[in-house]
Amino acid sequence: MSSLTRIGRRVVRRLPSLSARQAAALCGAGVLCAGVAAAALTGHPRVATALLGLLAGVTLALLLVVLRRLAGVQKAGLAAQRDLRTTVEEMQRRLVAAVERERLTAGDRHLELAEAIARVKQVADRKAGSAQVLGLPREFEATVQLFQGFVPRAPMPSSGDWALNPTDLLELLHLIRIRQPRLVLELGSGTSSVWIAYALEQSGGRLISLDHDAEFARRTRAVLAAHGLTEVAEVRDAPLTPASIDGRDYPWYDPETLADLHDIDFVLIDGPPAAIGADARFPALHMIEKRLADRATLIFDDAGRKDEQAALAAWTERYEGLTREGEILGRHAVLAFARPPAMAAAHG
């Protein structure tokens, strides 16, 4: 009796939460039950049996409806589970792809640093002299600083040998960052072209590189394209032609390749190479002076060599407004050019 009472109380508590259809079905079942009881008590067994059969049919129909709804709920749950699984798998794929991209990027940086270390070790193994060996920590530190300042989008070409070494590159990029040139002219293309282009991409400048070797120029263009820097940097084929200065002919870049350039405010003189002949870089200032901005910076690589020293002395004597600045780290000379006011007015 107590269990029936508990069941009754539980049903009464749940009555307010029933829907209209559920309440109607419950009332109908109650009416049928009452009819069965009344028919049995009044001596009408057939009526009671009929009402009991009707009650069983209604109960079965309700049970089928409930089972159908449960099947629908189960189907919806399975569909939601599939959608959730698909979403989780897609998130896993994206996460794995992102991790893989980061791993490959880190691998590229590790490879570049490993190549730089291998190059430093190679120089040390050559035992070229105590000065080179003592300079190895400085070059290694410069390499680390270079890669801290930029995140290349592709493996960087090697530095050293004929290219600017890390120390020279570090000073070059430092000068570009603080002086913010709008147009940089590079005589001789290569590794430095890529580093300069990255620096100018940040500051909004433009690089024009000249190279007398068509194959080397093609390779530099390919590297720039791999790094996505073709909008910033251009490498021009500039075959060597005779440049006549004070009655002497020097092999130098075809001046037609400079015809459209004006207001150059930063120059890197890293060519032609010494193998071309004596005083190969001497014509540079004579050929570009009229195309310089009223104020410009000139970087003269390999300034310690005899021919370059002679060129520097001749330039500072010949061109008013050209002064030599102190070098910070590397093997190049830094020159400041300021066109005299009278010449600037005529030039403008």
C-alpha positions in Angstrom: 0.0 0.0 0.0 2.8 2.4 0.8 4.4 1.7 -2.6 1.2 2.6 -4.3 1.0 5.7 -2.3 4.5 6.7 -3.3 3.7 6.1 -7.0 0.6 8.2 -6.6 2.5 11.0 -5.1 5.1 10.9 -7.8 2.4 11.0 -10.5 0.7 13.9 -8.8 4.0 15.9 -8.7 4.6 15.3 -12.4 1.1 16.3 -13.5 1.9 20.1 -13.8 4.7 19.3 -16.2 2.6 17.2 -18.7 1.8 18.6 -22.1 -1.7 19.0 -23.4 -1.5 15.8 -25.4 -0.1 13.8 -22.5 -2.8 15.1 -20.1 -5.5 14.2 -22.7 -4.1 10.7 -23.1 -3.9 10.3 -19.4 -7.5 11.4 -19.0 -8.7 9.1 -21.7 -6.9 6.2 -20.1 -8.5 7.1 -16.8 -12.0 7.2 -18.4 -11.5 3.8 -20.0 -10.3 2.3 -16.7 -13.3 3.8 -15.0 -15.6 2.4 -17.7 -14.1 -1.1 -17.4 -14.6 -1.0 -13.6 -18.2 0.3 -13.9 -19.1 -2.3 -16.5 -17.7 -5.1 -14.4 -19.4 -4.0 -11.2 -22.8 -3.6 -12.9 -22.8 -7.1 -14.5 -21.9 -6.2 -18.1 -18.8 -8.3 -18.8 -19.0 -7.9 -22.6 -18.9 -4.1 -22.2 -16.0 -4.4 -19.8 -14.1 -6.7 -22.1 -14.6 -4.3 -25.1 -13.5 -1.4 -23.0 -10.5 -3.3 -21.8 -9.6 -4.2 -25.4 -9.9 -0.6 -26.4 -7.6 0.4 -23.5 -5.0 -2.2 -24.6 -5.2 -0.8 -28.2 -4.7 2.8 -27.0 -1.9 1.7 -24.8 -0.2 -0.1 -27.7 -0.6 2.9 -30.0 0.9 5.2 -27.4 3.8 2.7 -26.9 4.4 2.7 -30.7 4.4 6.5 -30.7 6.9 6.6 -27.8 9.2 4.1 -29.5 9.0 6.0 -32.7 10.0 9.2 -30.9 12.8 7.4 -29.1 14.1 6.1 -32.5 14.0 9.7 -33.8 15.9 10.9 -30.8 18.5 8.2 -31.2 18.9 8.9 -34.9 19.4 12.7 -34.1 21.9 11.7 -31.4 23.8 9.6 -33.9 23.8 12.4 -36.5 25.1 14.9 -33.9 27.7 12.4 -32.8 28.8 12.0 -36.5 28.9 15.8 -36.9 30.9 16.1 -33.7 33.3 13.4 -34.8 33.8 15.1 -38.2 34.4 18.5 -36.5 36.9 16.9 -34.1 38.7 15.2 -37.0 38.8 18.4 -39.0 40.3 20.3 -36.0 42.8 17.5 -35.5 43.8 17.7 -39.2 44.2 21.5 -39.0 46.2 21.2 -35.7 48.5 18.6 -37.2 48.9 20.7 -40.4 49.7 23.8 -38.3 52.2 21.9 -36.2 53.8 20.4 -39.3 54.1 23.9 -40.8 55.8 25.2 -37.7 58.0 22.1 -37.6 59.1 22.7 -41.2 59.7 26.4 -40.6 61.8 25.6 -37.5 63.6 23.0 -39.6 64.4 25.6 -42.2 65.8 27.9 -39.6 67.8 25.1 -38.0 69.2 24.1 -41.5 70.2 27.7 -42.2 71.9 28.0 -38.8 73.6 24.6 -39.3 74.9 25.7 -42.7 76.2 28.9 -41.1 77.9 27.0 -38.3 79.4 24.5 -40.9 80.8 27.4 -42.9 82.4 28.9 -39.7 83.8 25.5 -38.9 85.1 25.2 -42.5 86.9 28.5 -42.1 88.4 27.3 -38.8 89.6 24.0 -40.3 91.4 25.8 -43.1 93.6 27.5 -40.4 93.9 30.5 -42.6 95.4 32.6 -39.9 94.9 33.7 -36.3 92.9 36.8 -37.4 90.2 34.6 -39.1 90.0 32.2 -36.2 89.7 35.0 -33.7 86.9 36.5 -35.8 84.8 33.4 -35.8 82.8 34.2 -32.6 82.0 37.7 -34.0 80.7 36.2 -37.3 78.7 33.6 -35.4 77.1 36.3 -33.2 76.3 38.4 -36.3 74.6 35.4 -37.9 72.4 34.9 -34.9 71.5 38.6 -34.9 70.6 38.5 -38.6 68.1 35.7 -38.2 66.7 37.4 -35.1 65.9 40.5 -37.1 64.1 38.7 -40.0 62.0 35.6 -40.5 62.9 34.5 -44.1 60.1 32.9 -46.1 62.6 30.4 -47.8 66.1 29.1 -47.1 68.6 31.9 -47.3 71.6 31.7 -49.6 75.0 31.3 -47.9 77.1 34.3 -46.9 80.9 34.6 -46.9 83.5 33.9 -49.6 82.5 36.2 -52.5 79.3 37.3 -50.7 79.2 39.7 -47.8 80.0 37.9 -44.6 77.5 38.1 -41.6 79.3 41.0 -39.9 79.1 43.1 -43.1 75.5 42.2 -43.6 74.6 43.1 -40.1 76.1 46.6 -40.4 74.6 47.1 -43.9 71.1 46.3 -42.6 71.6 48.4 -39.5 72.4 51.4 -41.8 69.4 50.7 -44.0 67.1 50.6 -40.9 68.3 53.8 -39.5 68.6 55.8 -42.7 65.4 54.5 -44.4 66.5 54.8 -48.1 63.9 55.0 -50.7 66.0 53.8 -53.6 69.0 51.4 -53.1 71.4 50.7 -56.0 73.5 47.5 -55.6 76.5 46.9 -57.9 76.8 43.2 -58.0 73.9 40.9 -56.9 73.7 37.8 -54.6 73.1 37.0 -51.0 73.1 40.7 -50.0 70.3 41.3 -52.5 67.9 39.1 -50.5 68.8 40.6 -47.1 68.5 44.1 -48.4 65.1 43.4 -50.0 63.8 42.0 -46.7 64.9 45.2 -45.0 63.4 47.4 -47.6 60.2 45.4 -47.5 59.8 46.6 -43.9 60.7 50.3 -44.6 59.0 50.7 -48.0 62.1 51.2 -50.2 63.1 49.7 -53.5 66.3 47.8 -54.6 67.9 47.8 -58.1 70.8 45.4 -58.5 73.2 45.3 -61.5 75.1 42.2 -62.5 77.4 41.6 -65.5 77.0 37.8 -65.2 73.6 36.9 -66.8 73.6 33.4 -65.1 74.4 34.8 -61.7 71.7 37.5 -62.2 69.2 34.8 -63.1 69.9 32.8 -60.0 69.6 35.9 -57.8 66.2 36.6 -59.4 65.1 33.0 -58.7 66.0 33.3 -55.0 64.2 36.7 -54.7 61.1 35.0 -56.3 61.3 32.1 -53.9 61.3 34.6 -51.0 58.4 36.6 -52.5 60.5 39.8 -52.9 60.1 40.6 -56.6 57.9 43.6 -55.8 60.7 45.1 -53.8 63.9 44.1 -55.7 64.9 44.0 -59.3 68.0 42.4 -60.8 69.1 43.9 -64.1 71.5 42.3 -66.6 74.3 44.9 -67.0 77.1 43.7 -69.4 80.5 45.4 -68.9 81.3 48.2 -71.4 84.2 50.6 -71.6 83.8 53.6 -69.3 86.2 56.4 -70.3 87.5 58.5 -67.4 90.4 61.0 -67.8 91.5 59.3 -71.0 91.5 55.7 -69.6 88.9 53.0 -70.3 87.6 50.9 -67.4 85.3 47.9 -67.8 82.1 48.9 -66.0 78.3 48.2 -66.1 76.4 49.4 -69.2 75.2 52.9 -68.2 72.0 52.3 -70.1 70.9 50.1 -67.2 70.9 53.2 -65.0 69.1 55.5 -67.5 65.8 55.6 -65.5 67.2 55.9 -62.0 67.3 59.2 -60.2 67.6 60.3 -56.5 69.5 57.2 -55.5 70.0 57.6 -51.7 71.9 54.4 -50.8 74.6 52.5 -52.9 76.3 49.2 -52.2 79.5 48.9 -54.3 80.2 45.2 -54.4 81.2 44.9 -58.1 82.5 44.4 -60.6 84.7 41.7 -59.1 88.5 42.2 -58.8 88.9 39.4 -61.4 87.7 41.8 -64.1 90.8 43.8 -63.8 92.6 46.5 -61.9 90.6 49.4 -60.6 87.4 47.7 -61.6 85.3 49.6 -59.1 86.9 53.0 -59.5 84.3 54.2 -62.2 81.4 53.7 -59.8 81.1 57.2 -58.4 81.9 58.9 -61.7 79.1 56.9 -63.4 76.4 57.4 -60.7 77.2 60.8 -59.2 74.6 62.7 -61.2 72.0 60.1 -60.3 72.5 60.4 -56.6 70.1 62.2 -54.3 71.4 65.4 -52.7 72.2 63.3 -49.7 73.2 59.6 -50.0 75.1 56.8 -48.3 77.7 54.7 -50.1 79.0 51.4 -48.9 82.3 50.3 -50.5 83.0 46.6 -50.0 86.5 45.2 -49.7 87.8 48.6 -48.8 91.0 47.2 -47.4 92.3 46.1 -50.8 94.9 48.3 -52.6 92.7 49.2 -55.6 89.8 50.1 -53.4 92.0 52.2 -51.1 93.2 54.1 -54.2 89.7 54.6 -55.4 88.6 56.0 -52.1 91.5 58.5 -52.0 90.7 59.6 -55.5 87.0 60.0 -54.9 87.3 62.0 -51.6 89.8 64.3 -53.4 87.8 64.8 -56.5 84.2 65.0 -55.3 83.2 67.8 -52.9 80.8 66.8 -50.2 82.0 63.2 -50.1 83.3 62.1 -46.6 84.3 58.8 -45.1 82.5 57.7 -42.0 83.9 55.3 -39.4 83.3 51.6 -40.0 81.3 49.8 -37.3 82.2 46.1 -37.8 83.0 44.9 -41.2 85.5 45.1 -44.1 83.7 47.9 -46.0 84.0 51.6 -46.0 80.9 53.9 -45.3 80.8 57.1 -47.3 78.5 60.0 -46.8 77.6 62.1 -49.8 76.1 65.6 -49.5 75.9 67.7 -52.7 77.1 71.2 -52.2 74.2 73.8 -52.1 75.1 75.4 -55.4 75.4 72.1 -57.2 72.2 70.8 -55.5 70.3 73.8 -56.8 71.6 73.1 -60.3 71.0 69.4 -59.9 67.4 70.0 -58.8 
